[in-house]
């Protein structure tokens, strides 16, 4: 089974590897996420920040 998983797809060259975007896609803004989130919940749009636990955002 391991061999079949390793052979899935094709090998990417360096240029193709740089084009790959990974991670979480968030369509929600930090303000909308932090309205009900607990303190320390991280958000990333439009800037990287964290919820303050009172409905606000602390950007960093």
FIPA-929012 format. One record per atom (N, C-alpha, C, CB): residue in three letters; y, x, z. Coordinates in nm, 4 decimals, always signed. Glycine has a CB too. Example, Ala and Ser with C-alpha at 12.3 -4.5 7.8 and 13.67 -1.06 7.14 Angstrom:
<drenkes>
<drenke aa="ala" v="-0.5690" u="+1.3190" w="+0.7800"/>
<drenke aa="ala" v="-0.4500" u="+1.2300" w="+0.7800"/>
<drenke aa="ala" v="-0.3300" u="+1.3200" w="+0.7800"/>
<drenke aa="ala" v="-0.4473" u="+1.1308" w="+0.9046"/>
<drenke aa="ser" v="-0.2250" u="+1.2850" w="+0.7080"/>
<drenke aa="ser" v="-0.1060" u="+1.3670" w="+0.7140"/>
<drenke aa="ser" v="+0.0030" u="+1.2900" w="+0.7870"/>
<drenke aa="ser" v="-0.0598" u="+1.4084" w="+0.5725"/>
</drenkes>
This chain:
<drenkes>
<drenke aa="unk" v="-0.1201" u="+0.0826" w="+0.0000"/>
<drenke aa="unk" v="+0.0000" u="+0.0000" w="+0.0000"/>
<drenke aa="unk" v="+0.1260" u="+0.0867" w="+0.0000"/>
<drenke aa="unk" v="+0.0001" u="-0.0938" w="+0.1214"/>
<drenke aa="unk" v="+0.1206" u="+0.1967" w="+0.0752"/>
<drenke aa="unk" v="+0.2363" u="+0.2857" w="+0.0806"/>
<drenke aa="unk" v="+0.2713" u="+0.3387" w="-0.0580"/>
<drenke aa="unk" v="+0.2096" u="+0.4022" w="+0.1762"/>
<drenke aa="unk" v="+0.1692" u="+0.3761" w="-0.1346"/>
<drenke aa="unk" v="+0.1934" u="+0.4284" w="-0.2689"/>
<drenke aa="unk" v="+0.2581" u="+0.3241" w="-0.3586"/>
<drenke aa="unk" v="+0.0633" u="+0.4764" w="-0.3312"/>
<drenke aa="unk" v="+0.2158" u="+0.1986" w="-0.3453"/>
<drenke aa="unk" v="+0.2740" u="+0.0944" w="-0.4303"/>
<drenke aa="unk" v="+0.4193" u="+0.0682" w="-0.3926"/>
<drenke aa="unk" v="+0.1925" u="-0.0355" w="-0.4198"/>
<drenke aa="unk" v="+0.4529" u="+0.0808" w="-0.2666"/>
<drenke aa="unk" v="+0.5924" u="+0.0627" w="-0.2240"/>
<drenke aa="unk" v="+0.6781" u="+0.1792" w="-0.2710"/>
<drenke aa="unk" v="+0.6012" u="+0.0490" w="-0.0707"/>
<drenke aa="unk" v="+0.6252" u="+0.2999" w="-0.2606"/>
<drenke aa="unk" v="+0.7005" u="+0.4180" w="-0.3024"/>
<drenke aa="unk" v="+0.7237" u="+0.4210" w="-0.4531"/>
<drenke aa="unk" v="+0.6278" u="+0.5441" w="-0.2594"/>
<drenke aa="unk" v="+0.6375" u="+0.3586" w="-0.5292"/>
<drenke aa="unk" v="+0.6508" u="+0.3573" w="-0.6743"/>
<drenke aa="unk" v="+0.7318" u="+0.2382" w="-0.7244"/>
<drenke aa="unk" v="+0.5141" u="+0.3564" w="-0.7381"/>
<drenke aa="unk" v="+0.7914" u="+0.1636" w="-0.6375"/>
<drenke aa="unk" v="+0.8699" u="+0.0474" w="-0.6752"/>
<drenke aa="unk" v="+1.0054" u="+0.0927" w="-0.7291"/>
<drenke aa="unk" v="+0.8877" u="-0.0482" w="-0.5550"/>
<drenke aa="unk" v="+1.0408" u="+0.0509" w="-0.8491"/>
<drenke aa="unk" v="+1.1699" u="+0.0863" w="-0.9068"/>
<drenke aa="unk" v="+1.1697" u="+0.2231" w="-0.9703"/>
<drenke aa="unk" v="+1.2764" u="+0.0803" w="-0.8024"/>
<drenke aa="unk" v="+1.2910" u="+0.2738" w="-0.9959"/>
<drenke aa="unk" v="+1.3028" u="+0.4042" w="-1.0601"/>
<drenke aa="unk" v="+1.3840" u="+0.4967" w="-0.9711"/>
<drenke aa="unk" v="+1.3680" u="+0.3919" w="-1.2001"/>
<drenke aa="unk" v="+1.3721" u="+0.6249" w="-0.9949"/>
<drenke aa="unk" v="+1.4483" u="+0.7244" w="-0.9209"/>
<drenke aa="unk" v="+1.5917" u="+0.7250" w="-0.9716"/>
<drenke aa="unk" v="+1.3844" u="+0.8648" w="-0.9344"/>
<drenke aa="unk" v="+1.6879" u="+0.7228" w="-0.8789"/>
<drenke aa="unk" v="+1.8290" u="+0.7226" w="-0.9167"/>
<drenke aa="unk" v="+1.8840" u="+0.8645" w="-0.9177"/>
<drenke aa="unk" v="+1.9107" u="+0.6346" w="-0.8208"/>
<drenke aa="unk" v="+1.9676" u="+0.8953" w="-1.0173"/>
<drenke aa="unk" v="+2.0337" u="+1.0255" w="-1.0178"/>
<drenke aa="unk" v="+2.1537" u="+1.0206" w="-0.9235"/>
<drenke aa="unk" v="+2.0779" u="+1.0655" w="-1.1620"/>
<drenke aa="unk" v="+2.2232" u="+1.1309" w="-0.9046"/>
<drenke aa="unk" v="+2.3328" u="+1.1382" w="-0.8083"/>
<drenke aa="unk" v="+2.4459" u="+1.0401" w="-0.8392"/>
<drenke aa="unk" v="+2.3876" u="+1.2786" w="-0.8043"/>
<drenke aa="unk" v="+2.4783" u="+1.0239" w="-0.9658"/>
<drenke aa="unk" v="+2.5856" u="+0.9320" w="-1.0045"/>
<drenke aa="unk" v="+2.5467" u="+0.7882" w="-0.9693"/>
<drenke aa="unk" v="+2.6164" u="+0.9442" w="-1.1562"/>
<drenke aa="unk" v="+2.4224" u="+0.7513" w="-0.9988"/>
<drenke aa="unk" v="+2.3752" u="+0.6167" w="-0.9675"/>
<drenke aa="unk" v="+2.3686" u="+0.5940" w="-0.8171"/>
<drenke aa="unk" v="+2.2380" u="+0.5926" w="-1.0301"/>
<drenke aa="unk" v="+2.3296" u="+0.6969" w="-0.7417"/>
<drenke aa="unk" v="+2.3228" u="+0.6848" w="-0.5957"/>
<drenke aa="unk" v="+2.4603" u="+0.6580" w="-0.5365"/>
<drenke aa="unk" v="+2.2633" u="+0.8118" w="-0.5341"/>
<drenke aa="unk" v="+2.5630" u="+0.7211" w="-0.5913"/>
<drenke aa="unk" v="+2.6981" u="+0.7017" w="-0.5399"/>
<drenke aa="unk" v="+2.7517" u="+0.5616" w="-0.5684"/>
<drenke aa="unk" v="+2.7912" u="+0.8050" w="-0.5995"/>
<drenke aa="unk" v="+2.6967" u="+0.4961" w="-0.6708"/>
<drenke aa="unk" v="+2.7411" u="+0.3620" w="-0.7064"/>
<drenke aa="unk" v="+2.6790" u="+0.2537" w="-0.6189"/>
<drenke aa="unk" v="+2.7090" u="+0.3347" w="-0.8504"/>
<drenke aa="unk" v="+2.5717" u="+0.2891" w="-0.5473"/>
<drenke aa="unk" v="+2.5016" u="+0.1909" w="-0.4655"/>
<drenke aa="unk" v="+2.5859" u="+0.1586" w="-0.3423"/>
<drenke aa="unk" v="+2.3611" u="+0.2431" w="-0.4243"/>
<drenke aa="unk" v="+2.6116" u="+0.0299" w="-0.3218"/>
<drenke aa="unk" v="+2.6841" u="-0.0153" w="-0.2032"/>
<drenke aa="unk" v="+2.5855" u="-0.0878" w="-0.1134"/>
<drenke aa="unk" v="+2.8050" u="-0.1077" w="-0.2411"/>
<drenke aa="unk" v="+2.5793" u="-0.0479" w="+0.0112"/>
<drenke aa="unk" v="+2.4878" u="-0.1130" w="+0.1041"/>
<drenke aa="unk" v="+2.5612" u="-0.1660" w="+0.2242"/>
<drenke aa="unk" v="+2.3793" u="-0.0177" w="+0.1480"/>
<drenke aa="unk" v="+2.4876" u="-0.2283" w="+0.3117"/>
<drenke aa="unk" v="+2.5459" u="-0.2791" w="+0.4351"/>
<drenke aa="unk" v="+2.5669" u="-0.4286" w="+0.4321"/>
<drenke aa="unk" v="+2.6760" u="-0.2111" w="+0.4622"/>
<drenke aa="unk" v="+2.6365" u="-0.4748" w="+0.5316"/>
<drenke aa="unk" v="+2.6592" u="-0.6171" w="+0.5479"/>
<drenke aa="unk" v="+2.7801" u="-0.6626" w="+0.4669"/>
<drenke aa="unk" v="+2.6781" u="-0.6513" w="+0.6952"/>
<drenke aa="unk" v="+2.7677" u="-0.7761" w="+0.4039"/>
<drenke aa="unk" v="+2.8795" u="-0.8355" w="+0.3329"/>
<drenke aa="unk" v="+2.9368" u="-0.9451" w="+0.4206"/>
<drenke aa="unk" v="+2.8363" u="-0.8908" w="+0.1934"/>
<drenke aa="unk" v="+3.0615" u="-0.9330" w="+0.4530"/>
<drenke aa="unk" v="+3.1263" u="-1.0334" w="+0.5363"/>
<drenke aa="unk" v="+3.2368" u="-1.1001" w="+0.4569"/>
<drenke aa="unk" v="+3.1821" u="-0.9708" w="+0.6660"/>
<drenke aa="unk" v="+3.2263" u="-1.2310" w="+0.4437"/>
<drenke aa="unk" v="+3.3288" u="-1.3060" w="+0.3745"/>
<drenke aa="unk" v="+3.4292" u="-1.3658" w="+0.4730"/>
<drenke aa="unk" v="+3.2657" u="-1.4156" w="+0.2901"/>
<drenke aa="unk" v="+3.4049" u="-1.3455" w="+0.6004"/>
<drenke aa="unk" v="+3.4921" u="-1.3993" w="+0.7039"/>
<drenke aa="unk" v="+3.5903" u="-1.2930" w="+0.7499"/>
<drenke aa="unk" v="+3.4100" u="-1.4514" w="+0.8227"/>
<drenke aa="unk" v="+3.7097" u="-1.3342" w="+0.7822"/>
<drenke aa="unk" v="+3.8094" u="-1.2404" w="+0.8345"/>
<drenke aa="unk" v="+3.7824" u="-1.2161" w="+0.9825"/>
<drenke aa="unk" v="+3.9540" u="-1.2945" w="+0.8131"/>
<drenke aa="unk" v="+3.8394" u="-1.1080" w="+1.0339"/>
<drenke aa="unk" v="+3.8248" u="-1.0793" w="+1.1768"/>
<drenke aa="unk" v="+3.8804" u="-1.1936" w="+1.2616"/>
<drenke aa="unk" v="+3.8957" u="-0.9478" w="+1.2125"/>
<drenke aa="unk" v="+3.9891" u="-1.2530" w="+1.2174"/>
<drenke aa="unk" v="+4.0488" u="-1.3619" w="+1.2940"/>
<drenke aa="unk" v="+3.9538" u="-1.4805" w="+1.3068"/>
<drenke aa="unk" v="+4.1790" u="-1.4064" w="+1.2291"/>
<drenke aa="unk" v="+3.8838" u="-1.5134" w="+1.1987"/>
<drenke aa="unk" v="+3.7918" u="-1.6270" w="+1.2050"/>
<drenke aa="unk" v="+3.6660" u="-1.5939" w="+1.2846"/>
<drenke aa="unk" v="+3.7537" u="-1.6713" w="+1.0644"/>
<drenke aa="unk" v="+3.6208" u="-1.4702" w="+1.2791"/>
<drenke aa="unk" v="+3.5031" u="-1.4296" w="+1.3562"/>
<drenke aa="unk" v="+3.5351" u="-1.4274" w="+1.5052"/>
<drenke aa="unk" v="+3.4531" u="-1.2912" w="+1.3102"/>
<drenke aa="unk" v="+3.6508" u="-1.3766" w="+1.5419"/>
<drenke aa="unk" v="+3.6846" u="-1.3531" w="+1.6823"/>
<drenke aa="unk" v="+3.7317" u="-1.4780" w="+1.7570"/>
<drenke aa="unk" v="+3.7908" u="-1.2485" w="+1.6906"/>
<drenke aa="unk" v="+3.7507" u="-1.5891" w="+1.6883"/>
<drenke aa="unk" v="+3.7918" u="-1.7109" w="+1.7583"/>
<drenke aa="unk" v="+3.6929" u="-1.7492" w="+1.8675"/>
<drenke aa="unk" v="+3.8067" u="-1.8260" w="+1.6596"/>
<drenke aa="unk" v="+3.5639" u="-1.7318" w="+1.8401"/>
<drenke aa="unk" v="+3.4600" u="-1.7731" w="+1.9354"/>
<drenke aa="unk" v="+3.3671" u="-1.6605" w="+1.9766"/>
<drenke aa="unk" v="+3.3789" u="-1.8840" w="+1.8767"/>
<drenke aa="unk" v="+3.3966" u="-1.5386" w="+1.9383"/>
<drenke aa="unk" v="+3.3059" u="-1.4268" w="+1.9652"/>
<drenke aa="unk" v="+3.3361" u="-1.3626" w="+2.1003"/>
<drenke aa="unk" v="+3.3160" u="-1.3218" w="+1.8539"/>
<drenke aa="unk" v="+3.2342" u="-1.2990" w="+2.1560"/>
<drenke aa="unk" v="+3.2536" u="-1.2313" w="+2.2839"/>
<drenke aa="unk" v="+3.3243" u="-1.0969" w="+2.2642"/>
<drenke aa="unk" v="+3.1184" u="-1.2106" w="+2.3545"/>
<drenke aa="unk" v="+3.3742" u="-1.0434" w="+2.3707"/>
<drenke aa="unk" v="+3.4476" u="-0.9162" w="+2.3676"/>
<drenke aa="unk" v="+3.3580" u="-0.8044" w="+2.3152"/>
<drenke aa="unk" v="+3.5009" u="-0.8803" w="+2.5083"/>
<drenke aa="unk" v="+3.4115" u="-0.7243" w="+2.2255"/>
<drenke aa="unk" v="+3.3391" u="-0.6107" w="+2.1709"/>
<drenke aa="unk" v="+3.2678" u="-0.6383" w="+2.0399"/>
<drenke aa="unk" v="+3.2410" u="-0.5639" w="+2.2694"/>
<drenke aa="unk" v="+3.2624" u="-0.7656" w="+1.9969"/>
<drenke aa="unk" v="+3.2011" u="-0.7970" w="+1.8679"/>
<drenke aa="unk" v="+3.2831" u="-0.7295" w="+1.7591"/>
<drenke aa="unk" v="+3.1926" u="-0.9518" w="+1.8443"/>
<drenke aa="unk" v="+3.2158" u="-0.6551" w="+1.6723"/>
<drenke aa="unk" v="+3.2881" u="-0.5808" w="+1.5688"/>
<drenke aa="unk" v="+3.3084" u="-0.6650" w="+1.4439"/>
<drenke aa="unk" v="+3.2134" u="-0.4526" w="+1.5332"/>
<drenke aa="unk" v="+3.4192" u="-0.6397" w="+1.3765"/>
<drenke aa="unk" v="+3.4487" u="-0.7048" w="+1.2502"/>
<drenke aa="unk" v="+3.5068" u="-0.5997" w="+1.1561"/>
<drenke aa="unk" v="+3.5471" u="-0.8253" w="+1.2694"/>
<drenke aa="unk" v="+3.5037" u="-0.6288" w="+1.0269"/>
<drenke aa="unk" v="+3.5403" u="-0.5261" w="+0.9302"/>
<drenke aa="unk" v="+3.6336" u="-0.5724" w="+0.8203"/>
<drenke aa="unk" v="+3.4186" u="-0.4718" w="+0.8690"/>
<drenke aa="unk" v="+3.6881" u="-0.6922" w="+0.8290"/>
<drenke aa="unk" v="+3.7739" u="-0.7393" w="+0.7209"/>
<drenke aa="unk" v="+3.8949" u="-0.8096" w="+0.7783"/>
<drenke aa="unk" v="+3.6972" u="-0.8329" w="+0.6267"/>
<drenke aa="unk" v="+4.0145" u="-0.7810" w="+0.7415"/>
<drenke aa="unk" v="+4.0548" u="-0.6881" w="+0.6368"/>
<drenke aa="unk" v="+4.0560" u="-0.5423" w="+0.6823"/>
<drenke aa="unk" v="+4.1906" u="-0.7256" w="+0.5863"/>
<drenke aa="unk" v="+4.0488" u="-0.5176" w="+0.8136"/>
<drenke aa="unk" v="+4.0433" u="-0.3819" w="+0.8670"/>
<drenke aa="unk" v="+3.9336" u="-0.3767" w="+0.9712"/>
<drenke aa="unk" v="+4.1804" u="-0.3385" w="+0.9277"/>
<drenke aa="unk" v="+3.8915" u="-0.2570" w="+1.0079"/>
<drenke aa="unk" v="+3.7894" u="-0.2430" w="+1.1097"/>
<drenke aa="unk" v="+3.8494" u="-0.2741" w="+1.2452"/>
<drenke aa="unk" v="+3.7284" u="-0.1019" w="+1.1080"/>
<drenke aa="unk" v="+3.7817" u="-0.3564" w="+1.3222"/>
<drenke aa="unk" v="+3.8339" u="-0.3942" w="+1.4526"/>
<drenke aa="unk" v="+3.7249" u="-0.4473" w="+1.5421"/>
<drenke aa="unk" v="+3.9431" u="-0.4971" w="+1.4381"/>
<drenke aa="unk" v="+3.7671" u="-0.4994" w="+1.6574"/>
<drenke aa="unk" v="+3.6741" u="-0.5587" w="+1.7529"/>
<drenke aa="unk" v="+3.7422" u="-0.6779" w="+1.8182"/>
<drenke aa="unk" v="+3.6281" u="-0.4546" w="+1.8599"/>
<drenke aa="unk" v="+3.6623" u="-0.7751" w="+1.8579"/>
<drenke aa="unk" v="+3.7168" u="-0.8943" w="+1.9239"/>
<drenke aa="unk" v="+3.7514" u="-0.8609" w="+2.0682"/>
<drenke aa="unk" v="+3.6159" u="-1.0125" w="+1.9179"/>
<drenke aa="unk" v="+3.8609" u="-0.9211" w="+2.1159"/>
<drenke aa="unk" v="+3.9037" u="-0.8932" w="+2.2535"/>
<drenke aa="unk" v="+3.8475" u="-0.9914" w="+2.3556"/>
<drenke aa="unk" v="+4.0537" u="-0.8948" w="+2.2612"/>
<drenke aa="unk" v="+3.7712" u="-1.0920" w="+2.3119"/>
<drenke aa="unk" v="+3.7109" u="-1.1873" w="+2.4027"/>
<drenke aa="unk" v="+3.8009" u="-1.3039" w="+2.4376"/>
<drenke aa="unk" v="+3.6704" u="-1.1185" w="+2.5263"/>
<drenke aa="unk" v="+3.9240" u="-1.3027" w="+2.3877"/>
<drenke aa="unk" v="+4.0180" u="-1.4120" w="+2.4146"/>
<drenke aa="unk" v="+4.0646" u="-1.4774" w="+2.2852"/>
<drenke aa="unk" v="+4.1390" u="-1.3604" w="+2.4938"/>
<drenke aa="unk" v="+3.9896" u="-1.4560" w="+2.1763"/>
<drenke aa="unk" v="+4.0252" u="-1.5137" w="+2.0475"/>
<drenke aa="unk" v="+4.1073" u="-1.4213" w="+1.9597"/>
<drenke aa="unk" v="+4.0998" u="-1.6399" w="+2.0685"/>
<drenke aa="unk" v="+4.1379" u="-1.3039" w="+2.0096"/>
<drenke aa="unk" v="+4.2186" u="-1.2087" w="+1.9328"/>
<drenke aa="unk" v="+4.1371" u="-1.0917" w="+1.8823"/>
<drenke aa="unk" v="+4.3328" u="-1.1576" w="+2.0167"/>
<drenke aa="unk" v="+4.2050" u="-1.0046" w="+1.8076"/>
<drenke aa="unk" v="+4.1402" u="-0.8896" w="+1.7463"/>
<drenke aa="unk" v="+4.2160" u="-0.7629" w="+1.7836"/>
<drenke aa="unk" v="+4.1326" u="-0.9058" w="+1.5925"/>
<drenke aa="unk" v="+4.1435" u="-0.6564" w="+1.8091"/>
<drenke aa="unk" v="+4.2023" u="-0.5246" w="+1.8289"/>
<drenke aa="unk" v="+4.1582" u="-0.4406" w="+1.7104"/>
<drenke aa="unk" v="+4.1587" u="-0.4598" w="+1.9669"/>
<drenke aa="unk" v="+4.2540" u="-0.4022" w="+1.6260"/>
<drenke aa="unk" v="+4.2219" u="-0.3212" w="+1.5079"/>
<drenke aa="unk" v="+4.2293" u="-0.1739" w="+1.5439"/>
<drenke aa="unk" v="+4.3180" u="-0.3533" w="+1.3902"/>
<drenke aa="unk" v="+4.1421" u="-0.0960" w="+1.4823"/>
<drenke aa="unk" v="+4.1437" u="+0.0490" w="+1.5026"/>
<drenke aa="unk" v="+4.1090" u="+0.1197" w="+1.3766"/>
<drenke aa="unk" v="+4.0486" u="+0.0903" w="+1.6123"/>
</drenkes>
